[in-house]
């Protein structure tokens, strides 16, 4: 069952061929095992969503039916009519939440339309206000009135905001505190923000590992040799960030040797040197085979993605949700967006932030988190500001009508 051991290939005859074949076999088995594990996780999410849909379909239909009847009979009572409209709208949104959970498992793209992000934010706030009041949580809105429309799925973005605000309220606890929600337009520099969605070795091996994530994104899996010891090393998949994970530490100032975790091809570029410290450079092939480089010296945070730097800053809509809660432990931060990972113990399913990340990723955006123990957390969602007409033309058609929620879970 050990698929990490490889046989050194030192001979050019049939014994060497056998060793190479054995190494190739273990790589294929390891890849298949990773794919099966990921597929099993997604299947579990799908089964959970189908079970939830089946169980709540009938009572939800009853709530929607009676609320609709009462709305028709509300007459001239504006207060009652407004409350019933919220019930009808949020009951319908429950169906979208379950469908969104299925979309996460199936990787279904969002149905984009031009939306007012501030209006979606206000609707999300209206949904959670009662729960915030029960927790003695104050809410501050700081929404930019000059924010242009964005192309997005309004229900999915509302779900993201509701999830983040409810998580913030739970982090604050019963003693009370505050949540701030802000929106504005920003120019996002590539360093520190641009996700690396493709990384390959010189021979073309895919090095993104969906089983190990950093900040919600698949980490870049390579081998690192330091002080005579070889270990698996995971590079941060966001350009300009250095939240790397490793099985064994390496002393600062030491230049390590890096190789492909699949074919063991060297990742060093002989003719290149770090522009900061002069150490050797490791290079991977990014999108369109663009080179992405890192310094091999531990502690030197130099990196270069020339093609992305040339493209310049990306204009985005930014939504910020920050709280004055207890904060998140540093060791938990890299796992926050993993399915079934929860910091709430038995009180959480570990799906809220995983679904949130999936929705943001499906919109071509990013989500970032920063936290300090005892001082609170900050979640920042970036959504691309592309022409809404073009995005609307590219939006997938709505799925055919189904038999309620049970049909959505089929």
C-alpha positions in Angstrom: 0.0 0.0 0.0 3.0 2.4 0.1 2.8 4.4 -3.2 5.4 7.0 -2.3 8.5 4.8 -2.6 10.4 4.9 -5.9 13.2 2.7 -7.2 16.4 4.6 -8.2 17.1 3.9 -11.9 20.8 3.4 -12.4 21.0 0.8 -15.2 20.4 1.1 -18.9 19.4 -2.6 -19.5 16.2 -4.5 -18.8 16.5 -4.1 -15.0 16.5 -0.4 -15.4 13.4 -0.7 -17.7 11.7 -2.7 -15.0 12.5 0.0 -12.4 11.1 2.7 -14.6 8.0 0.7 -15.3 7.5 0.1 -11.5 7.9 3.8 -10.8 5.4 4.6 -13.5 2.9 2.1 -12.1 3.1 3.5 -8.6 2.6 7.0 -10.0 -0.5 5.9 -11.8 -1.9 4.0 -8.8 -1.3 7.1 -6.6 -3.0 9.3 -9.0 -6.0 6.9 -9.3 -6.2 6.7 -5.5 -6.3 10.5 -5.2 -9.0 10.8 -7.8 -11.0 8.1 -6.1 -10.7 9.8 -2.8 -11.8 13.1 -4.3 -14.7 11.4 -6.1 -15.8 9.8 -2.9 -15.9 13.1 -1.1 -17.9 14.7 -3.8 -20.3 11.7 -3.9 -20.8 12.1 -0.1 -21.7 15.7 -0.6 -24.1 14.7 -3.4 -25.7 12.0 -1.2 -26.1 14.4 1.7 -27.7 17.0 -0.6 -30.1 14.4 -2.1 -31.1 13.3 1.4 -31.7 16.8 2.6 -33.8 17.6 -0.5 -35.9 14.5 0.0 -36.6 15.2 3.7 -37.5 18.9 3.5 -39.3 18.9 0.1 -42.8 18.3 1.6 -42.7 20.7 4.6 -41.0 23.4 2.4 -43.8 23.1 -0.2 -46.4 23.5 2.6 -44.7 26.6 4.0 -44.5 28.1 0.5 -48.1 27.3 -0.3 -49.6 28.7 2.9 -47.3 31.8 2.8 -48.4 32.5 -0.8 -52.1 32.2 0.2 -51.6 34.5 3.1 -49.8 37.0 0.9 -52.8 37.1 -1.4 -55.1 37.8 1.5 -52.8 40.4 3.2 -54.8 43.2 1.7 -53.7 46.7 2.7 -51.5 45.7 5.6 -48.0 46.7 4.3 -46.2 45.3 7.4 -47.8 41.9 7.1 -47.4 41.8 3.4 -43.7 42.7 3.6 -43.1 39.9 6.2 -44.9 37.3 4.0 -42.9 38.4 0.9 -39.7 37.7 2.9 -41.0 34.2 3.8 -42.0 33.4 0.2 -38.7 34.7 -1.2 -36.5 32.9 1.4 -38.5 29.6 1.1 -37.8 29.7 -2.7 -34.1 30.4 -1.9 -34.0 27.3 0.2 -34.5 25.3 -3.0 -31.7 27.2 -4.5 -29.4 26.4 -1.6 -30.0 22.7 -2.0 -29.5 23.0 -5.7 -26.3 24.9 -5.0 -25.0 22.1 -2.8 -25.6 19.7 -5.7 -23.9 22.2 -8.0 -20.8 22.1 -5.7 -20.7 18.3 -6.0 -21.3 18.4 -9.8 -19.2 21.5 -10.5 -22.2 23.2 -12.2 -21.4 26.7 -13.5 -23.5 29.6 -12.1 -26.3 31.2 -14.1 -24.9 34.7 -14.6 -27.0 37.8 -15.1 -26.3 41.5 -14.5 -26.9 42.2 -10.8 -26.5 45.0 -8.3 -24.1 43.6 -5.8 -25.2 46.1 -3.1 -28.8 45.1 -3.5 -27.9 41.4 -3.1 -25.9 42.4 0.0 -28.9 44.2 1.5 -31.1 41.2 0.9 -28.6 38.9 2.6 -28.5 41.3 5.6 -32.3 41.2 5.8 -32.2 37.4 6.0 -29.8 37.3 9.0 -30.8 40.5 10.9 -33.0 38.6 13.4 -30.3 36.0 14.1 -27.7 38.8 14.6 -30.0 40.6 17.0 -30.4 37.4 19.1 -26.6 37.1 19.3 -26.4 40.9 20.3 -24.3 41.5 17.2 -24.3 45.0 15.6 -24.0 45.3 11.8 -22.3 48.1 9.9 -22.8 48.5 6.2 -20.3 50.4 4.1 -21.4 49.9 0.5 -20.0 51.9 -2.4 -22.7 53.5 -4.4 -20.5 53.8 -7.4 -20.0 50.0 -7.7 -21.0 49.0 -11.3 -23.2 46.0 -12.0 -21.5 42.6 -12.1 -22.3 39.4 -14.0 -23.2 36.8 -11.3 -25.8 34.4 -10.0 -27.7 36.5 -7.5 -28.9 33.6 -5.4 -25.5 32.1 -5.2 -23.8 35.4 -4.2 -26.5 35.9 -1.6 -25.8 32.5 -0.2 -22.1 33.4 0.1 -22.8 36.5 2.1 -25.4 34.8 4.3 -22.9 32.0 5.1 -20.1 34.5 5.9 -22.3 36.7 8.1 -23.7 33.7 10.0 -20.2 32.3 10.5 -19.1 35.7 11.8 -22.0 35.8 14.3 -21.1 32.3 15.6 -17.5 33.4 16.0 -18.6 36.4 18.1 -20.6 34.2 20.4 -23.2 35.2 23.0 -21.3 38.1 24.5 -21.9 40.3 21.5 -19.8 42.2 19.1 -19.8 43.7 15.6 -19.8 42.7 12.0 -18.8 45.1 9.2 -19.8 44.4 5.6 -18.2 46.6 2.9 -18.2 46.8 -0.9 -16.1 48.7 -3.3 -14.2 48.5 -6.6 -10.6 47.6 -6.5 -7.6 47.1 -8.8 -6.1 43.7 -7.8 -2.4 43.3 -8.4 -1.3 39.9 -9.5 1.2 39.4 -6.6 -0.6 38.0 -3.6 -3.9 37.5 -5.4 -3.5 35.7 -8.8 -4.3 32.0 -8.4 -2.1 29.4 -10.2 -4.7 27.1 -11.8 -2.2 25.1 -13.8 1.3 23.9 -12.8 3.3 21.3 -14.6 6.9 20.0 -14.6 9.1 20.3 -17.8 7.8 16.9 -18.9 4.2 17.9 -18.6 3.2 16.2 -15.3 0.3 17.9 -13.6 1.5 18.9 -10.1 -1.7 20.4 -8.7 -2.9 18.2 -5.8 -6.7 18.4 -5.1 -6.2 16.4 -1.9 -4.0 19.0 -0.3 -5.3 22.6 -0.4 -3.9 25.9 0.7 -6.5 28.7 1.0 -9.1 26.6 -0.8 -6.9 26.0 -3.9 -5.2 22.7 -4.8 -1.5 23.0 -3.6 1.4 22.4 -6.0 3.1 19.1 -5.0 6.8 18.8 -5.6 9.8 17.0 -4.0 12.3 18.9 -2.0 15.8 17.6 -1.0 17.4 19.5 1.8 20.4 18.5 3.9 20.3 15.1 2.4 16.7 14.4 3.2 13.9 14.3 0.6 10.3 15.1 1.5 7.1 16.2 -0.2 6.7 20.0 -0.3 3.5 21.9 -1.2 3.9 25.3 -2.8 1.3 28.0 -2.2 -0.9 28.1 -5.3 -1.4 31.9 -5.2 1.3 33.9 -6.9 3.3 36.0 -4.5 2.2 34.1 -1.4 4.5 31.8 0.6 2.2 29.7 2.9 4.0 26.6 1.8 3.5 23.3 3.6 6.2 20.7 4.1 6.7 17.4 5.8 10.2 18.3 7.0 11.5 21.7 7.9 14.6 23.1 6.2 17.0 25.6 7.9 16.7 29.2 6.7 19.4 30.2 4.2 19.8 26.7 2.7 19.2 26.3 -1.1 17.2 23.1 -1.6 16.9 20.9 -4.7 13.5 20.5 -6.2 12.1 17.8 -8.5 8.8 16.6 -10.0 6.8 14.6 -7.5 5.7 12.2 -10.3 8.6 11.7 -12.8 11.3 13.1 -10.5 12.5 15.4 -13.3 14.6 18.3 -12.0 12.7 21.6 -11.6 15.9 23.7 -11.4 16.8 26.1 -14.2 20.6 26.0 -14.6 20.9 29.4 -16.3 18.6 31.3 -13.9 19.4 32.8 -10.5 17.3 34.5 -7.9 17.3 38.3 -8.5 17.3 38.9 -4.7 19.8 36.4 -3.3 21.5 34.7 -6.3 20.4 31.2 -5.3 19.2 28.7 -8.0 15.6 29.0 -9.3 12.9 26.3 -9.7 10.5 26.8 -12.5 7.1 25.3 -13.4 5.0 25.6 -16.5 1.8 27.6 -15.8 -1.2 28.4 -18.0 -0.2 28.5 -21.7 3.2 27.0 -20.6 4.2 30.4 -19.0 7.1 29.9 -16.7 6.5 30.5 -13.0 9.6 30.8 -10.8 10.5 30.6 -7.1 13.8 31.0 -5.3 15.1 27.7 -3.8 16.6 29.3 -0.8 14.6 28.7 2.4 13.4 32.1 3.8 13.9 34.0 0.5 10.4 35.1 -0.7 11.3 35.8 -4.3 9.0 34.7 -7.1 8.3 35.7 -10.7 5.4 35.1 -13.1 6.4 37.4 -15.9 3.3 36.9 -18.1 1.0 37.7 -15.2 3.0 40.7 -14.2 2.8 42.0 -17.7 -1.0 41.7 -17.7 -1.2 44.1 -14.8 -3.9 44.6 -12.2 -7.3 43.1 -12.5 -10.4 45.3 -11.8 -12.7 43.5 -9.4 -15.7 44.1 -7.1 -14.6 43.5 -3.5 -16.9 42.4 -0.7 -15.5 42.4 2.8 -17.1 40.7 5.9 -15.1 41.2 9.1 -16.0 40.5 12.7 -14.8 41.1 16.2 -15.0 37.4 17.2 -12.6 34.9 18.7 -10.5 34.5 15.5 -9.3 31.3 13.8 -6.2 29.3 14.8 -3.3 29.6 12.4 -3.1 25.9 11.8 -6.8 25.8 10.8 -6.6 28.6 8.2 -5.2 26.4 5.3 -8.1 23.9 5.8 -11.0 26.3 6.1 -12.5 25.7 2.7 -12.1 21.9 2.6 -15.3 19.8 2.6 -16.2 18.5 6.0 -13.6 20.5 7.9 -15.1 22.5 10.7 -13.9 24.5 13.7 -17.3 24.2 15.4 -17.0 20.6 16.5 -20.3 18.8 16.4 -22.2 22.1 15.8 -21.0 22.3 12.2 -21.0 20.1 9.1 -17.9 21.6 7.5 -19.8 22.4 4.3 -20.7 26.1 4.6 -17.3 27.5 3.6 -16.6 24.7 1.1 -19.8 25.6 -0.7 -18.9 29.3 -0.4 -15.5 28.7 -1.9 -17.0 26.6 -4.7 -19.5 29.4 -5.6 -16.8 32.1 -5.7 -14.5 29.8 -7.7 -17.3 29.1 -10.1 -17.6 32.9 -10.7 -13.9 33.2 -11.6 -13.3 35.0 -8.3 -11.2 34.4 -5.2 -11.8 34.4 -1.5 -9.2 35.3 1.1 -9.2 35.1 4.9 -7.1 36.7 7.6 -7.5 36.2 11.3 -6.0 37.1 14.6 -6.8 35.2 17.8 -8.9 37.3 20.1 -9.4 40.1 17.6 -11.6 38.6 14.9 -11.5 37.5 11.2 -11.8 39.1 7.8 -13.1 37.4 4.7 -12.6 39.2 1.4 -14.4 38.1 -1.8 -13.2 39.3 -5.2 -15.5 39.0 -8.2 -14.3 40.0 -11.7 -15.8 43.2 -13.2 -16.2 42.0 -16.7 -18.7 43.4 -19.2 -22.1 42.2 -18.0 -23.5 41.9 -21.5 -20.8 39.5 -22.6 -21.2 37.4 -19.4 -24.9 37.3 -19.8 -24.5 35.9 -23.3 -22.2 33.2 -22.0 -24.5 32.2 -19.1 -25.8 28.6 -19.4 -29.5 28.1 -20.0 -31.6 27.4 -16.9 -32.2 23.7 -16.3 -35.6 22.3 -17.2 -38.3 22.3 -14.5 -38.2 19.4 -12.2 -40.6 17.9 -9.7 -39.7 20.2 -6.8 -36.6 19.6 -4.8 -36.8 15.9 -5.1 -36.3 16.3 -8.9 -33.2 18.5 -8.3 -31.7 15.8 -6.2 -32.3 13.0 -8.7 
